[in-house]
C-alpha cells in the first residue's frame, strides 16, 4: 500500500513585487543621503555571497542564532504551545529546522507555512520537508513580508518566526509598523519568535561587517550589479568601496558604498541620471542592535508581551518569544 501523497498548498497570488525602477529612483534621489533598497542584495550571486558571509569567523549572528535554536527549540515549542510554524522570509528553512524537528519530536507538528518572495524556493522547501517530515502539511505563501502578511492562512496555536536579525534591517518606524501588522495577524494562542542582534563591543560589531577576506564588501558591491542588470544602469563597481560602521547614537550598523571619484551614472530603467561626488556615499543597509529594554519596549508598542528572551552562551544574539499582550 503506497503512502499518502503529502499535502502541499502554494499560494502564488500574493501581491506582485514592487517596481524596482520606482524604488531605486526614490532611493537615489533621497537627501541628504542616497540609498538603495537592501532587497536588491539577494539575486543569485548575492545569495551565494551571503551564504559565504555566514561562514566567516567574524560573522557571529548566524552562528549564535543557530546555537540558540539547537539548544532551546524544545523549550520554545513547549512555551509557545504551537502545532504550526509560520516562517517569514523562509528561504530553504535552514534556520527553522531545529524548531520543526522539536515540534515533530514532541508529537505536535501539524503544518509549516514558509513565506518567501521566491516561488522556486517555497516549492523546493515544501517538497523536501514533506519528505523529511512525513505527515506534515505545508501551505507555502509567495509574497513580500512587508506587504503581503494578510495572505497568511488562518490558524491558531501558531509560532510565527522571523529570524536572522532581519527585523533590524528595518528603520524604527518601519519596524514598528511591521510588528503591528504581525500582531494584527495573530490570534490569542499565537506566538512570535523574532531574532534580534544585541548591542555589544563596537569592534566586534564592526568586524562582523568587515570580514578579513572581503566577502561582505563583494556582497555590498553586488547591489550595484543588480541595478545594472535590472535597470540597464552603468555603475562602475571598481569606482566604489565598501564602508560599514557602528553608529552608537542610533545603535545600528550602517553599510554604505563610497564613490571613489566624481561620476555621473545613468539608470535608464528608473528614468534617472545620478551625479556622485568623490567621497559621497550610498546607504545600502542598516542593522539595528538591541538591548532587552528596547526589545520589550518595541514589542510592547506593537501590543506584544515578551514571554522569554533566549540568548547564546556569549550573549551576542537573542531570540525574543512574545505573545499578544493581555
DRENLORO-91291 format. One record per residue (C-alpha): x, y, z negated; residue number from 1. Coordinates in pm, 1 decimal. Last residue first. Example, Ala and Ser with C-alpha at 12.3 -4.5 7.8 and 13.67 -1.06 7.14 Angstrom:
# DRENLORO-91291
R         u         v         w  pos
R    1367.0    -106.0    -714.0    2
R    1230.0    -450.0    -780.0    1
This chain:
# DRENLORO-91291
R         u         v         w  pos
R    -339.3    4052.0   -2765.2  326
R     -49.1    4132.2   -2537.2  325
R     -28.0    3908.2   -2233.3  324
R     263.2    3669.9   -2280.5  323
R     639.7    3711.2   -2251.9  322
R     947.0    3490.6   -2218.3  321
R    1258.5    3700.6   -2162.3  320
R    1557.2    3520.5   -2012.2  319
R    1882.1    3688.0   -2108.5  318
R    2237.3    3744.2   -1989.0  317
R    2581.1    3808.5   -2138.8  316
R    2533.2    3697.0   -2497.8  315
R    2829.1    3457.4   -2485.4  314
R    2622.4    3149.9   -2577.0  313
R    2355.9    3231.4   -2318.4  312
R    2047.7    3422.5   -2426.1  311
R    1677.6    3338.3   -2470.6  310
R    1442.8    3615.4   -2581.5  309
R    1117.2    3481.1   -2723.1  308
R     749.4    3576.1   -2717.0  307
R     787.4    3933.7   -2593.4  306
R     446.1    4096.3   -2556.9  305
R     306.5    4215.0   -2225.5  304
R      71.8    4503.3   -2150.5  303
R     301.9    4669.7   -1896.1  302
R     430.2    4926.2   -2146.6  301
R     501.5    4638.3   -2384.2  300
R     724.8    4466.8   -2129.3  299
R     922.3    4786.3   -2082.9  298
R     956.3    4846.1   -2458.6  297
R    1045.3    4487.2   -2545.4  296
R    1315.7    4477.8   -2277.7  295
R    1448.2    4817.9   -2380.7  294
R    1478.4    4707.1   -2743.2  293
R    1647.0    4382.6   -2639.7  292
R    1906.1    4583.8   -2448.8  291
R    1905.3    4592.2   -2072.1  290
R    2120.5    4629.3   -1762.6  289
R    1990.3    4774.7   -1436.3  288
R    2128.7    4660.2   -1103.5  287
R    2113.9    4925.2    -831.3  286
R    2155.3    4860.6    -462.9  285
R    2260.2    5008.4    -126.5  284
R    2348.1    5368.6    -210.3  283
R    2504.2    5547.4      85.7  282
R    2809.2    5757.6       3.8  281
R    2981.1    6064.9     145.1  280
R    3361.2    6058.5     119.8  279
R    3415.2    6182.6     474.2  278
R    3090.9    6342.3     583.5  277
R    2801.2    6145.1     725.3  276
R    2569.5    6264.1    1002.2  275
R    2270.1    6044.9    1085.0  274
R    2077.0    6038.7    1412.3  273
R    1733.5    5877.3    1378.8  272
R    1445.7    5728.6    1575.8  271
R    1446.7    5432.8    1337.9  270
R    1510.1    5174.1    1608.3  269
R    1753.7    5413.6    1774.5  268
R    1984.7    5442.4    1470.7  267
R    2273.4    5660.8    1593.9  266
R    2556.2    5732.5    1352.3  265
R    2764.7    6050.0    1341.9  264
R    3092.8    6047.1    1158.5  263
R    3324.9    6230.1     922.4  262
R    3568.0    5976.9     780.3  261
R    3598.8    5696.4     525.5  260
R    3224.8    5684.1     451.1  259
R    3156.0    5528.0     113.1  258
R    2914.0    5235.1      80.5  257
R    2735.8    5210.1    -253.2  256
R    2652.5    4966.7    -530.2  255
R    2530.5    5118.2    -856.0  254
R    2546.0    4921.0   -1180.1  253
R    2296.0    5029.0   -1439.5  252
R    2255.7    5172.6   -1787.9  251
R    2120.1    5508.0   -1656.6  250
R    2359.6    5704.1   -1880.2  249
R    2625.4    5433.1   -1865.3  248
R    2651.1    5438.1   -1484.2  247
R    2854.0    5126.4   -1402.1  246
R    3046.6    5123.5   -1075.3  245
R    3046.1    4958.3    -732.8  244
R    3202.3    5100.9    -416.2  243
R    3257.7    4912.4     -89.3  242
R    3440.6    5096.9     186.5  241
R    3313.8    5233.1     514.8  240
R    3460.3    5309.6     860.1  239
R    3550.6    4947.8     936.9  238
R    3179.6    4861.7     949.5  237
R    3127.6    5100.9    1239.1  236
R    2752.4    5175.1    1227.4  235
R    2614.3    5182.9    1580.7  234
R    2243.8    5122.9    1525.7  233
R    2033.5    4897.8    1750.9  232
R    1760.5    4864.7    1488.9  231
R    1781.5    4503.7    1371.7  230
R    2134.9    4418.0    1479.3  229
R    2297.3    4744.5    1373.3  228
R    2084.8    4762.6    1057.9  227
R    2185.7    4407.5     960.9  226
R    2548.7    4489.3    1037.6  225
R    2522.4    4783.7     799.8  224
R    2387.8    4554.9     525.4  223
R    2689.3    4330.9     584.8  222
R    2910.0    4595.8     428.2  221
R    2770.3    4510.7      83.7  220
R    2818.6    4136.5     128.0  219
R    3174.7    4189.7     252.3  218
R    3249.1    4400.1     -56.5  217
R    3086.4    4138.2    -277.2  216
R    3312.7    3870.3    -126.2  215
R    3625.3    4080.6    -178.6  214
R    3868.0    3822.1    -316.1  213
R    3910.5    3999.7    -650.6  212
R    3541.9    4040.9    -724.7  211
R    3414.1    4398.6    -750.9  210
R    3051.8    4354.4    -861.1  209
R    3123.8    4122.7   -1155.1  208
R    3436.8    4327.0   -1235.5  207
R    3218.9    4631.0   -1300.6  206
R    3016.5    4458.3   -1570.8  205
R    3318.8    4305.3   -1746.2  204
R    3499.9    4639.4   -1745.6  203
R    3192.1    4817.1   -1880.1  202
R    3155.7    4586.6   -2180.8  201
R    2794.1    4478.7   -2220.3  200
R    2435.6    4575.6   -2145.6  199
R    2229.9    4264.2   -2073.1  198
R    2101.8    4114.8   -1749.2  197
R    1730.3    4041.8   -1740.5  196
R    1576.2    3720.3   -1603.1  195
R    1198.7    3714.4   -1635.8  194
R     971.9    3439.1   -1767.3  193
R     605.9    3543.8   -1765.0  192
R     338.5    3346.9   -1949.0  191
R     -21.1    3251.6   -1867.9  190
R    -298.0    3145.5   -2110.3  189
R    -472.8    3484.6   -2124.2  188
R    -476.0    3516.4   -1744.6  187
R    -203.4    3688.3   -1549.2  186
R    -245.0    3863.6   -1214.5  185
R    -288.5    4207.0   -1371.8  184
R      26.7    4145.5   -1579.6  183
R     223.9    4088.6   -1259.8  182
R      94.0    4419.0   -1125.5  181
R     199.1    4596.2   -1448.6  180
R     545.1    4439.9   -1425.3  179
R     577.9    4569.0   -1068.8  178
R     459.3    4920.8   -1154.0  177
R     704.1    4946.8   -1444.2  176
R     986.6    4811.5   -1229.0  175
R     911.9    5058.9    -950.5  174
R     911.8    5344.4   -1202.4  173
R    1239.1    5222.0   -1353.6  172
R    1409.0    5161.9   -1015.7  171
R    1403.0    4799.3    -908.4  170
R    1721.8    4594.7    -879.0  169
R    1690.3    4507.6   -1248.9  168
R    1386.9    4290.3   -1173.5  167
R    1621.0    4077.3    -961.9  166
R    1805.6    3956.2   -1273.0  165
R    1824.9    3611.5   -1115.9  164
R    1477.0    3503.7   -1220.8  163
R    1113.7    3596.2   -1179.3  162
R     920.4    3302.6   -1322.3  161
R     543.1    3289.6   -1371.2  160
R     458.9    3007.4   -1612.9  159
R      94.1    2918.1   -1557.4  158
R    -154.0    2782.3   -1810.4  157
R    -424.1    2908.1   -1576.4  156
R    -473.4    2914.3   -1203.1  155
R    -584.7    3119.5    -908.7  154
R    -359.2    3120.2    -603.8  153
R    -114.6    3408.7    -565.8  152
R    -208.1    3629.7    -272.1  151
R    -271.2    3927.9    -502.0  150
R     103.8    3937.8    -556.3  149
R     150.1    4057.9    -198.5  148
R     313.0    4398.4    -215.1  147
R     642.0    4395.8    -408.6  146
R     652.6    4017.2    -418.5  145
R     678.5    4019.5     -38.9  144
R     499.1    3728.4     125.3  143
R     481.9    3362.5     216.1  142
R     294.2    3169.0     -52.2  141
R     353.1    2799.5    -116.8  140
R      98.7    2582.7    -296.8  139
R     268.8    2261.7    -406.7  138
R     108.3    1969.6    -591.4  137
R     331.8    1743.0    -798.3  136
R     254.8    1373.4    -764.6  135
R     605.1    1282.5    -656.0  134
R     879.7    1505.5    -798.4  133
R    1187.8    1455.7    -579.1  132
R     987.1    1401.7    -260.2  131
R     743.6    1679.4    -349.7  130
R    1047.0    1897.2    -414.2  129
R    1200.0    1849.2     -70.1  128
R     885.2    1920.6     128.9  127
R     787.0    2228.7     -69.8  126
R    1138.5    2377.4     -57.0  125
R    1163.8    2324.9     317.9  124
R     825.0    2490.1     376.8  123
R     897.2    2785.5     147.4  122
R    1241.3    2838.7     303.6  121
R    1104.1    2824.1     657.6  120
R     832.1    3077.2     570.2  119
R    1079.0    3337.9     438.4  118
R     925.7    3614.8     222.7  117
R     912.4    3389.3     -81.6  116
R     660.8    3263.7    -337.5  115
R     700.3    2902.6    -451.8  114
R     389.9    2781.1    -638.5  113
R     451.9    2450.4    -819.3  112
R     162.7    2242.1    -948.2  111
R      75.4    1978.1   -1208.4  110
R     374.5    1927.4   -1436.2  109
R     264.3    1833.8   -1789.8  108
R     430.3    1495.2   -1852.4  107
R     701.7    1643.1   -2076.3  106
R     968.2    1515.6   -1837.7  105
R     782.0    1669.2   -1545.4  104
R     770.6    2006.8   -1719.2  103
R    1140.7    1981.7   -1806.4  102
R    1223.3    1877.9   -1448.3  101
R    1030.5    2175.7   -1312.1  100
R    1204.7    2412.4   -1554.3   99
R    1550.9    2276.7   -1467.5   98
R    1457.6    2303.6   -1101.7   97
R    1391.2    2673.5   -1146.4   96
R    1722.5    2823.3   -1038.3   95
R    1776.2    2625.2    -717.1   94
R    1414.5    2672.9    -612.4   93
R    1511.6    2692.5    -241.4   92
R    1438.8    3064.4    -226.9   91
R    1181.0    3128.0    -496.9   90
R    1143.5    3504.4    -482.4   89
R     859.2    3484.1    -733.0   88
R     830.8    3135.6    -883.6   87
R     495.7    3011.0   -1011.8   86
R     522.1    2702.7   -1233.1   85
R     210.7    2512.6   -1340.8   84
R     146.9    2296.1   -1647.6   83
R     238.0    2570.4   -1892.4   82
R     215.7    2555.5   -2272.5   81
R     450.3    2855.3   -2271.4   80
R     632.3    2758.0   -2591.3   79
R     674.2    2397.0   -2481.1   78
R     796.7    2487.7   -2133.9   77
R    1046.0    2740.5   -2270.5   76
R    1166.6    2486.4   -2528.4   75
R    1221.7    2219.5   -2261.1   74
R    1394.1    2477.8   -2036.3   73
R    1639.8    2594.3   -2304.6   72
R    1973.7    2428.2   -2236.7   71
R    1978.7    2397.4   -1857.3   70
R    1785.4    2722.3   -1814.6   69
R    2020.6    2915.0   -2042.8   68
R    2330.1    2771.5   -1872.4   67
R    2185.1    2860.4   -1532.7   66
R    2133.3    3219.6   -1643.8   65
R    2494.2    3247.8   -1762.2   64
R    2643.3    3107.1   -1441.8   63
R    2425.3    3322.5   -1217.5   62
R    2494.2    3637.6   -1419.4   61
R    2875.0    3583.8   -1476.4   60
R    3015.5    3696.1   -1143.0   59
R    3385.5    3738.8   -1221.5   58
R    3467.9    3371.8   -1159.3   57
R    3314.1    3383.0    -811.6   56
R    3056.5    3110.1    -737.1   55
R    2757.0    3345.9    -743.0   54
R    2933.4    3564.9    -487.6   53
R    2965.9    3273.2    -244.8   52
R    2589.6    3219.3    -249.3   51
R    2555.7    3593.4    -188.7   50
R    2781.5    3563.5     115.0   49
R    2571.0    3288.6     267.8   48
R    2253.5    3491.6     207.5   47
R    2415.6    3793.1     372.7   46
R    2510.7    3587.8     676.7   45
R    2155.6    3458.7     726.4   44
R    1996.6    3799.2     659.8   43
R    1961.3    3891.0     296.2   42
R    2129.8    4224.1     242.6   41
R    1848.1    4410.9     418.0   40
R    1631.1    4358.9     107.7   39
R    1862.9    4611.7     -60.0   38
R    1685.5    4903.8     112.4   37
R    1940.1    5160.3     241.0   36
R    2001.3    5486.8      60.8   35
R    2122.1    5842.5     124.9   34
R    2195.2    6055.5    -181.0   33
R    2089.3    6418.3    -235.2   32
R    1855.6    6381.1     -61.5   31
R    1686.9    6099.4     125.2   30
R    1703.3    6093.7     506.5   29
R    1882.2    5759.3     524.7   28
R    1623.6    5591.4     302.4   27
R    1311.9    5706.6     487.1   26
R    1461.3    5620.2     825.4   25
R    1568.4    5277.0     699.4   24
R    1223.6    5201.7     559.7   23
R    1045.0    5315.5     875.8   22
R    1279.4    5124.0    1102.1   21
R    1236.9    4806.4     898.8   20
R     858.4    4815.0     917.3   19
R     726.3    4635.8     611.1   18
R     693.8    4261.6     647.7   17
R     345.3    4131.1     704.2   16
R      96.1    4087.5     424.0   15
R      27.8    3732.9     306.5   14
R    -131.0    3504.4     562.5   13
R     107.1    3211.0     564.4   12
R     -41.7    3044.5     257.1   11
R     124.2    2702.3     254.6   10
R     -56.5    2408.0      94.4    9
R     118.9    2081.2      10.8    8
R     -48.1    1777.6    -147.3    7
R     197.0    1490.3    -113.9    6
R      82.7    1197.6     100.2    5
R     -44.9     907.1    -104.1    4
R     195.7     617.6    -135.9    3
R     158.3     330.7     108.2    2
R       0.0       0.0       0.0    1
